[in-house]
Amino acid sequence: MNAIDDQVGKLIEPIPVTFTFATPGWYVVGILLLLLLAGLIVLLIKYYQQNRYRKQALLLLLSTEKKYTDIQAFDLLVYEAYMLTKRIAMSLYGRQNVAGLRQSQWIEFINSTWRKKSFDANDEILLDQTIYQPEKLISADNALGFTNKVKQWIKTHKRHAHAV
């Protein structure tokens, strides 16, 4: 058996590979990470710009809510919240699709633009009392409930016209 061991010879071990970032593979990985980061930043900026109107609308609604709650003008609060949703809907889904909608058609349309579908017949009656029968008194609970639904709609409605 010794003769066979002598013929094979001694094993030659390779030199250990040292770790370094100077290899071309790390440059490729670095460039890909930078491109990924830049793409992510561009997408975040685009998302922020597309949804900036939501923040502005919520701020407007909050100031309107405070103003009309302080003077107990709940009919005006409901009217202003309704008009805000109408303006947003017209700008997103087109004036020709939104401007002529009234009462149940409006409620159906606005519910079709989001998942919750929270607007109901009570809201239709509330809008009817606010717009067409201004002498009726609107309770604070009804007005604030409607305003909260409008806030949720502003935050979560679908943005695209083909979503309708």
C-alpha positions as protocol buffer text, in pm:
chain_id: "A"
residue {
  index: 1
  type: MET
  ca { x: 0 y: 0 z: 0 }
}
residue {
  index: 2
  type: ASN
  ca { x: 290 y: 235 z: 50 }
}
residue {
  index: 3
  type: ALA
  ca { x: 371 y: 221 z: -316 }
}
residue {
  index: 4
  type: ILE
  ca { x: 31 y: 349 z: -411 }
}
residue {
  index: 5
  type: ASP
  ca { x: 56 y: 638 z: -160 }
}
residue {
  index: 6
  type: ASP
  ca { x: 391 y: 739 z: -308 }
}
residue {
  index: 7
  type: GLN
  ca { x: 249 y: 749 z: -659 }
}
residue {
  index: 8
  type: VAL
  ca { x: -44 y: 975 z: -568 }
}
residue {
  index: 9
  type: GLY
  ca { x: 170 y: 1237 z: -409 }
}
residue {
  index: 10
  type: LYS
  ca { x: 92 y: 1512 z: -169 }
}
residue {
  index: 11
  type: LEU
  ca { x: -233 y: 1711 z: -193 }
}
residue {
  index: 12
  type: ILE
  ca { x: -186 y: 2071 z: -295 }
}
residue {
  index: 13
  type: GLU
  ca { x: -416 y: 2298 z: -99 }
}
residue {
  index: 14
  type: PRO
  ca { x: -535 y: 2618 z: -270 }
}
residue {
  index: 15
  type: ILE
  ca { x: -447 y: 2959 z: -135 }
}
residue {
  index: 16
  type: PRO
  ca { x: -730 y: 3090 z: 85 }
}
residue {
  index: 17
  type: VAL
  ca { x: -951 y: 3344 z: -92 }
}
residue {
  index: 18
  type: THR
  ca { x: -945 y: 3679 z: 83 }
}
residue {
  index: 19
  type: PHE
  ca { x: -1264 y: 3879 z: 120 }
}
residue {
  index: 20
  type: THR
  ca { x: -1257 y: 4219 z: -48 }
}
residue {
  index: 21
  type: PHE
  ca { x: -1508 y: 4464 z: -195 }
}
residue {
  index: 22
  type: ALA
  ca { x: -1271 y: 4536 z: -484 }
}
residue {
  index: 23
  type: THR
  ca { x: -1414 y: 4255 z: -698 }
}
residue {
  index: 24
  type: PRO
  ca { x: -1639 y: 4342 z: -995 }
}
residue {
  index: 25
  type: GLY
  ca { x: -1936 y: 4151 z: -852 }
}
residue {
  index: 26
  type: TRP
  ca { x: -1966 y: 4395 z: -562 }
}
residue {
  index: 27
  type: TYR
  ca { x: -1970 y: 4688 z: -804 }
}
residue {
  index: 28
  type: VAL
  ca { x: -2262 y: 4531 z: -989 }
}
residue {
  index: 29
  type: VAL
  ca { x: -2449 y: 4464 z: -664 }
}
residue {
  index: 30
  type: GLY
  ca { x: -2383 y: 4823 z: -549 }
}
residue {
  index: 31
  type: ILE
  ca { x: -2512 y: 4971 z: -875 }
}
residue {
  index: 32
  type: LEU
  ca { x: -2822 y: 4752 z: -864 }
}
residue {
  index: 33
  type: LEU
  ca { x: -2893 y: 4857 z: -505 }
}
residue {
  index: 34
  type: LEU
  ca { x: -2851 y: 5225 z: -596 }
}
residue {
  index: 35
  type: LEU
  ca { x: -3087 y: 5185 z: -893 }
}
residue {
  index: 36
  type: LEU
  ca { x: -3340 y: 5007 z: -672 }
}
residue {
  index: 37
  type: LEU
  ca { x: -3318 y: 5280 z: -410 }
}
residue {
  index: 38
  type: ALA
  ca { x: -3356 y: 5554 z: -673 }
}
residue {
  index: 39
  type: GLY
  ca { x: -3659 y: 5378 z: -822 }
}
residue {
  index: 40
  type: LEU
  ca { x: -3817 y: 5343 z: -480 }
}
residue {
  index: 41
  type: ILE
  ca { x: -3763 y: 5713 z: -406 }
}
residue {
  index: 42
  type: VAL
  ca { x: -3920 y: 5810 z: -741 }
}
residue {
  index: 43
  type: LEU
  ca { x: -4223 y: 5589 z: -671 }
}
residue {
  index: 44
  type: LEU
  ca { x: -4268 y: 5733 z: -323 }
}
residue {
  index: 45
  type: ILE
  ca { x: -4251 y: 6090 z: -455 }
}
residue {
  index: 46
  type: LYS
  ca { x: -4502 y: 6008 z: -728 }
}
residue {
  index: 47
  type: TYR
  ca { x: -4736 y: 5843 z: -476 }
}
residue {
  index: 48
  type: TYR
  ca { x: -4712 y: 6144 z: -245 }
}
residue {
  index: 49
  type: GLN
  ca { x: -4783 y: 6390 z: -527 }
}
residue {
  index: 50
  type: GLN
  ca { x: -5081 y: 6189 z: -652 }
}
residue {
  index: 51
  type: ASN
  ca { x: -5235 y: 6172 z: -305 }
}
residue {
  index: 52
  type: ARG
  ca { x: -5156 y: 6523 z: -186 }
}
residue {
  index: 53
  type: TYR
  ca { x: -5513 y: 6630 z: -263 }
}
residue {
  index: 54
  type: ARG
  ca { x: -5639 y: 6386 z: 3 }
}
residue {
  index: 55
  type: LYS
  ca { x: -5441 y: 6561 z: 274 }
}
residue {
  index: 56
  type: GLN
  ca { x: -5554 y: 6904 z: 158 }
}
residue {
  index: 57
  type: ALA
  ca { x: -5918 y: 6792 z: 142 }
}
residue {
  index: 58
  type: LEU
  ca { x: -5900 y: 6644 z: 492 }
}
residue {
  index: 59
  type: LEU
  ca { x: -5750 y: 6966 z: 629 }
}
residue {
  index: 60
  type: LEU
  ca { x: -6023 y: 7169 z: 459 }
}
residue {
  index: 61
  type: LEU
  ca { x: -6292 y: 6939 z: 598 }
}
residue {
  index: 62
  type: LEU
  ca { x: -6147 y: 6956 z: 948 }
}
residue {
  index: 63
  type: SER
  ca { x: -6142 y: 7335 z: 946 }
}
residue {
  index: 64
  type: THR
  ca { x: -6495 y: 7343 z: 804 }
}
residue {
  index: 65
  type: GLU
  ca { x: -6610 y: 7098 z: 1069 }
}
residue {
  index: 66
  type: LYS
  ca { x: -6463 y: 7310 z: 1347 }
}
residue {
  index: 67
  type: LYS
  ca { x: -6609 y: 7631 z: 1207 }
}
residue {
  index: 68
  type: TYR
  ca { x: -6965 y: 7502 z: 1170 }
}
residue {
  index: 69
  type: THR
  ca { x: -6961 y: 7293 z: 1488 }
}
residue {
  index: 70
  type: ASP
  ca { x: -6864 y: 7599 z: 1690 }
}
residue {
  index: 71
  type: ILE
  ca { x: -7166 y: 7792 z: 1561 }
}
residue {
  index: 72
  type: GLN
  ca { x: -7399 y: 7485 z: 1563 }
}
residue {
  index: 73
  type: ALA
  ca { x: -7464 y: 7512 z: 1187 }
}
residue {
  index: 74
  type: PHE
  ca { x: -7481 y: 7139 z: 1116 }
}
residue {
  index: 75
  type: ASP
  ca { x: -7681 y: 7182 z: 797 }
}
residue {
  index: 76
  type: LEU
  ca { x: -7397 y: 7390 z: 651 }
}
residue {
  index: 77
  type: LEU
  ca { x: -7143 y: 7130 z: 766 }
}
residue {
  index: 78
  type: VAL
  ca { x: -7329 y: 6854 z: 580 }
}
residue {
  index: 79
  type: TYR
  ca { x: -7363 y: 7075 z: 273 }
}
residue {
  index: 80
  type: GLU
  ca { x: -6992 y: 7165 z: 269 }
}
residue {
  index: 81
  type: ALA
  ca { x: -6888 y: 6801 z: 319 }
}
residue {
  index: 82
  type: TYR
  ca { x: -7119 y: 6698 z: 35 }
}
residue {
  index: 83
  type: MET
  ca { x: -6983 y: 6968 z: -195 }
}
residue {
  index: 84
  type: LEU
  ca { x: -6626 y: 6864 z: -114 }
}
residue {
  index: 85
  type: THR
  ca { x: -6698 y: 6504 z: -214 }
}
residue {
  index: 86
  type: LYS
  ca { x: -6866 y: 6629 z: -529 }
}
residue {
  index: 87
  type: ARG
  ca { x: -6562 y: 6843 z: -623 }
}
residue {
  index: 88
  type: ILE
  ca { x: -6320 y: 6557 z: -560 }
}
residue {
  index: 89
  type: ALA
  ca { x: -6536 y: 6314 z: -756 }
}
residue {
  index: 90
  type: MET
  ca { x: -6569 y: 6554 z: -1050 }
}
residue {
  index: 91
  type: SER
  ca { x: -6195 y: 6607 z: -1069 }
}
residue {
  index: 92
  type: LEU
  ca { x: -6119 y: 6234 z: -1050 }
}
residue {
  index: 93
  type: TYR
  ca { x: -6402 y: 6072 z: -1242 }
}
residue {
  index: 94
  type: GLY
  ca { x: -6503 y: 6349 z: -1480 }
}
residue {
  index: 95
  type: ARG
  ca { x: -6762 y: 6623 z: -1460 }
}
residue {
  index: 96
  type: GLN
  ca { x: -6989 y: 6448 z: -1712 }
}
residue {
  index: 97
  type: ASN
  ca { x: -7006 y: 6136 z: -1491 }
}
residue {
  index: 98
  type: VAL
  ca { x: -7067 y: 6315 z: -1161 }
}
residue {
  index: 99
  type: ALA
  ca { x: -7229 y: 6658 z: -1198 }
}
residue {
  index: 100
  type: GLY
  ca { x: -7582 y: 6539 z: -1277 }
}
residue {
  index: 101
  type: LEU
  ca { x: -7605 y: 6276 z: -1004 }
}
residue {
  index: 102
  type: ARG
  ca { x: -7860 y: 6340 z: -731 }
}
residue {
  index: 103
  type: GLN
  ca { x: -8002 y: 6154 z: -431 }
}
residue {
  index: 104
  type: SER
  ca { x: -7992 y: 5772 z: -472 }
}
residue {
  index: 105
  type: GLN
  ca { x: -7783 y: 5794 z: -791 }
}
residue {
  index: 106
  type: TRP
  ca { x: -7522 y: 5996 z: -603 }
}
residue {
  index: 107
  type: ILE
  ca { x: -7517 y: 5751 z: -310 }
}
residue {
  index: 108
  type: GLU
  ca { x: -7480 y: 5454 z: -549 }
}
residue {
  index: 109
  type: PHE
  ca { x: -7203 y: 5628 z: -739 }
}
residue {
  index: 110
  type: ILE
  ca { x: -7005 y: 5734 z: -433 }
}
residue {
  index: 111
  type: ASN
  ca { x: -7036 y: 5384 z: -286 }
}
residue {
  index: 112
  type: SER
  ca { x: -6905 y: 5236 z: -611 }
}
residue {
  index: 113
  type: THR
  ca { x: -6579 y: 5430 z: -570 }
}
residue {
  index: 114
  type: TRP
  ca { x: -6468 y: 5263 z: -247 }
}
residue {
  index: 115
  type: ARG
  ca { x: -6483 y: 4929 z: -69 }
}
residue {
  index: 116
  type: LYS
  ca { x: -6673 y: 5025 z: 248 }
}
residue {
  index: 117
  type: LYS
  ca { x: -6993 y: 5140 z: 79 }
}
residue {
  index: 118
  type: SER
  ca { x: -7095 y: 5318 z: 401 }
}
residue {
  index: 119
  type: PHE
  ca { x: -7326 y: 5579 z: 253 }
}
residue {
  index: 120
  type: ASP
  ca { x: -7687 y: 5466 z: 282 }
}
residue {
  index: 121
  type: ALA
  ca { x: -8049 y: 5581 z: 258 }
}
residue {
  index: 122
  type: ASN
  ca { x: -8012 y: 5781 z: 580 }
}
residue {
  index: 123
  type: ASP
  ca { x: -7738 y: 5985 z: 416 }
}
residue {
  index: 124
  type: GLU
  ca { x: -7960 y: 6037 z: 114 }
}
residue {
  index: 125
  type: ILE
  ca { x: -8234 y: 6172 z: 342 }
}
residue {
  index: 126
  type: LEU
  ca { x: -7980 y: 6388 z: 524 }
}
residue {
  index: 127
  type: LEU
  ca { x: -7857 y: 6538 z: 196 }
}
residue {
  index: 128
  type: ASP
  ca { x: -8215 y: 6592 z: 82 }
}
residue {
  index: 129
  type: GLN
  ca { x: -8294 y: 6778 z: 405 }
}
residue {
  index: 130
  type: THR
  ca { x: -7978 y: 6987 z: 376 }
}
residue {
  index: 131
  type: ILE
  ca { x: -8005 y: 7084 z: 11 }
}
residue {
  index: 132
  type: TYR
  ca { x: -8376 y: 7079 z: -74 }
}
residue {
  index: 133
  type: GLN
  ca { x: -8536 y: 7142 z: 267 }
}
residue {
  index: 134
  type: PRO
  ca { x: -8304 y: 7385 z: 445 }
}
residue {
  index: 135
  type: GLU
  ca { x: -8560 y: 7469 z: 712 }
}
residue {
  index: 136
  type: LYS
  ca { x: -8525 y: 7120 z: 868 }
}
residue {
  index: 137
  type: LEU
  ca { x: -8284 y: 7095 z: 1158 }
}
residue {
  index: 138
  type: ILE
  ca { x: -7993 y: 6854 z: 1130 }
}
residue {
  index: 139
  type: SER
  ca { x: -7873 y: 6690 z: 1452 }
}
residue {
  index: 140
  type: ALA
  ca { x: -7509 y: 6706 z: 1554 }
}
residue {
  index: 141
  type: ASP
  ca { x: -7484 y: 6326 z: 1556 }
}
residue {
  index: 142
  type: ASN
  ca { x: -7617 y: 6296 z: 1201 }
}
residue {
  index: 143
  type: ALA
  ca { x: -7393 y: 6573 z: 1071 }
}
residue {
  index: 144
  type: LEU
  ca { x: -7077 y: 6444 z: 1239 }
}
residue {
  index: 145
  type: GLY
  ca { x: -7157 y: 6087 z: 1134 }
}
residue {
  index: 146
  type: PHE
  ca { x: -7190 y: 6198 z: 773 }
}
residue {
  index: 147
  type: THR
  ca { x: -6870 y: 6403 z: 799 }
}
residue {
  index: 148
  type: ASN
  ca { x: -6682 y: 6101 z: 936 }
}
residue {
  index: 149
  type: LYS
  ca { x: -6800 y: 5893 z: 641 }
}
residue {
  index: 150
  type: VAL
  ca { x: -6677 y: 6166 z: 408 }
}
residue {
  index: 151
  type: LYS
  ca { x: -6338 y: 6165 z: 582 }
}
residue {
  index: 152
  type: GLN
  ca { x: -6311 y: 5788 z: 539 }
}
residue {
  index: 153
  type: TRP
  ca { x: -6411 y: 5820 z: 175 }
}
residue {
  index: 154
  type: ILE
  ca { x: -6146 y: 6084 z: 114 }
}
residue {
  index: 155
  type: LYS
  ca { x: -5881 y: 5860 z: 270 }
}
residue {
  index: 156
  type: THR
  ca { x: -5975 y: 5537 z: 93 }
}
residue {
  index: 157
  type: HIS
  ca { x: -6159 y: 5602 z: -235 }
}
residue {
  index: 158
  type: LYS
  ca { x: -6027 y: 5467 z: -562 }
}
residue {
  index: 159
  type: ARG
  ca { x: -5830 y: 5721 z: -761 }
}
residue {
  index: 160
  type: HIS
  ca { x: -5876 y: 5594 z: -1113 }
}
residue {
  index: 161
  type: ALA
  ca { x: -6166 y: 5668 z: -1340 }
}
residue {
  index: 162
  type: HIS
  ca { x: -6175 y: 5307 z: -1464 }
}
residue {
  index: 163
  type: ALA
  ca { x: -6236 y: 5195 z: -1105 }
}
residue {
  index: 164
  type: VAL
  ca { x: -6594 y: 5321 z: -1128 }
}
